[in-house]
Amino acid sequence: MIIISGMLRVDAGGRDAYVEGCREVVEMARAAPGCLDFAVSVDPVEPDRVNVYERWESGEDVERFRGAGPEPEQAVQIRHAEVMRYLISGVEAP
């Protein structure tokens, strides 16, 4: 299993529009083979922060979906990104 998680920094005034602009990508990802969860959401505390969370069955599923990355219109809005890919070897209830 692969988890991709982290945060993006965008201009605070454009954050909500940025997240809404991700709606189609979220819908496409959730329908993609191997996608277990996919979310892009506003942070309730920091006005310029966008939270990213993805969970996939395998790295191959991520790469098949990912393609070239964010659309140029979205990429130019990102001022900073801290997103990591985690390889998960086991899962259990909390």
NORWO-V734764 format. One record per residue. N is the residue number from 1. RES is the residue in one small letter. SS is DSSP state (2 for helix, 1 for strand, 0 for the rest). PHI is phi in degrees with one decimal (* if undefined). OMEGA is omega in degrees with one decimal (* if undefined). Layout:
n->N res->RES ss->SS phi->PHI omega->OMEGA
n->N res->RES ss->SS phi->PHI omega->OMEGA
This chain:
n->1 res->m ss->0 phi->* omega->179.5
n->2 res->i ss->1 phi->-120.7 omega->171.2
n->3 res->i ss->1 phi->-119.3 omega->174.7
n->4 res->i ss->1 phi->-115.8 omega->-173.4
n->5 res->s ss->1 phi->-146.8 omega->176.4
n->6 res->g ss->1 phi->162.9 omega->-177.3
n->7 res->m ss->1 phi->-144.6 omega->175.8
n->8 res->l ss->1 phi->-118.9 omega->172.0
n->9 res->r ss->1 phi->-112.0 omega->175.8
n->10 res->v ss->0 phi->-130.2 omega->176.2
n->11 res->d ss->0 phi->-61.7 omega->-176.7
n->12 res->a ss->2 phi->-54.9 omega->-179.0
n->13 res->g ss->2 phi->-68.9 omega->-179.2
n->14 res->g ss->2 phi->-109.6 omega->-175.1
n->15 res->r ss->2 phi->-60.6 omega->-177.1
n->16 res->d ss->2 phi->-62.0 omega->177.9
n->17 res->a ss->2 phi->-66.0 omega->177.8
n->18 res->y ss->2 phi->-61.2 omega->-178.9
n->19 res->v ss->2 phi->-63.2 omega->178.0
n->20 res->e ss->2 phi->-62.4 omega->177.1
n->21 res->g ss->2 phi->-67.0 omega->177.7
n->22 res->c ss->0 phi->-88.8 omega->-174.5
n->23 res->r ss->2 phi->-53.6 omega->-178.2
n->24 res->e ss->2 phi->-63.2 omega->178.8
n->25 res->v ss->2 phi->-64.0 omega->178.5
n->26 res->v ss->2 phi->-61.9 omega->179.2
n->27 res->e ss->2 phi->-61.7 omega->179.3
n->28 res->m ss->2 phi->-64.8 omega->-179.2
n->29 res->a ss->2 phi->-63.1 omega->-178.3
n->30 res->r ss->2 phi->-62.4 omega->178.2
n->31 res->a ss->2 phi->-90.8 omega->-176.0
n->32 res->a ss->0 phi->-76.6 omega->176.1
n->33 res->p ss->0 phi->-58.1 omega->176.6
n->34 res->g ss->0 phi->88.2 omega->179.3
n->35 res->c ss->1 phi->-82.1 omega->178.3
n->36 res->l ss->1 phi->-98.2 omega->177.4
n->37 res->d ss->1 phi->-167.6 omega->-179.2
n->38 res->f ss->1 phi->-157.6 omega->-179.0
n->39 res->a ss->1 phi->-145.1 omega->172.1
n->40 res->v ss->1 phi->-129.2 omega->-172.4
n->41 res->s ss->1 phi->-142.0 omega->176.1
n->42 res->v ss->1 phi->-72.4 omega->176.4
n->43 res->d ss->0 phi->-87.4 omega->-177.4
n->44 res->p ss->0 phi->-75.1 omega->-175.6
n->45 res->v ss->0 phi->-112.6 omega->-175.0
n->46 res->e ss->0 phi->-102.7 omega->-172.6
n->47 res->p ss->0 phi->-70.0 omega->179.1
n->48 res->d ss->0 phi->-109.7 omega->-174.3
n->49 res->r ss->1 phi->-103.1 omega->174.6
n->50 res->v ss->1 phi->-121.6 omega->180.0
n->51 res->n ss->1 phi->-92.5 omega->-178.8
n->52 res->v ss->1 phi->-122.6 omega->176.7
n->53 res->y ss->1 phi->-145.5 omega->177.1
n->54 res->e ss->1 phi->-135.2 omega->174.3
n->55 res->r ss->1 phi->-135.7 omega->-174.3
n->56 res->w ss->1 phi->-128.2 omega->177.4
n->57 res->e ss->0 phi->-67.7 omega->-177.8
n->58 res->s ss->0 phi->-154.6 omega->175.4
n->59 res->g ss->2 phi->-63.9 omega->177.8
n->60 res->e ss->2 phi->-62.6 omega->178.3
n->61 res->d ss->2 phi->-63.9 omega->178.5
n->62 res->v ss->2 phi->-60.4 omega->-176.0
n->63 res->e ss->2 phi->-65.3 omega->178.4
n->64 res->r ss->2 phi->-62.3 omega->179.7
n->65 res->f ss->2 phi->-76.3 omega->-168.7
n->66 res->r ss->2 phi->-58.4 omega->-177.9
n->67 res->g ss->0 phi->63.3 omega->-173.3
n->68 res->a ss->0 phi->-90.3 omega->-179.5
n->69 res->g ss->0 phi->107.3 omega->-176.8
n->70 res->p ss->0 phi->-65.5 omega->175.0
n->71 res->e ss->0 phi->-61.1 omega->-178.9
n->72 res->p ss->2 phi->-55.4 omega->179.8
n->73 res->e ss->2 phi->-64.0 omega->178.8
n->74 res->q ss->2 phi->-79.5 omega->-176.8
n->75 res->a ss->2 phi->-58.1 omega->-177.9
n->76 res->v ss->0 phi->-68.6 omega->179.8
n->77 res->q ss->0 phi->-81.9 omega->-176.9
n->78 res->i ss->0 phi->-81.3 omega->179.1
n->79 res->r ss->0 phi->-88.4 omega->-178.4
n->80 res->h ss->1 phi->-158.5 omega->178.7
n->81 res->a ss->1 phi->-139.8 omega->172.2
n->82 res->e ss->1 phi->-131.7 omega->-178.3
n->83 res->v ss->1 phi->-126.7 omega->-177.8
n->84 res->m ss->1 phi->-122.3 omega->177.0
n->85 res->r ss->1 phi->-106.8 omega->-178.0
n->86 res->y ss->1 phi->-113.5 omega->176.4
n->87 res->l ss->1 phi->-94.5 omega->-174.6
n->88 res->i ss->0 phi->-102.4 omega->-178.6
n->89 res->s ss->0 phi->-97.0 omega->178.9
n->90 res->g ss->0 phi->-159.2 omega->-179.6
n->91 res->v ss->0 phi->-135.5 omega->177.1
n->92 res->e ss->0 phi->-147.9 omega->178.6
n->93 res->a ss->0 phi->-65.4 omega->-178.4
n->94 res->p ss->0 phi->-67.7 omega->*
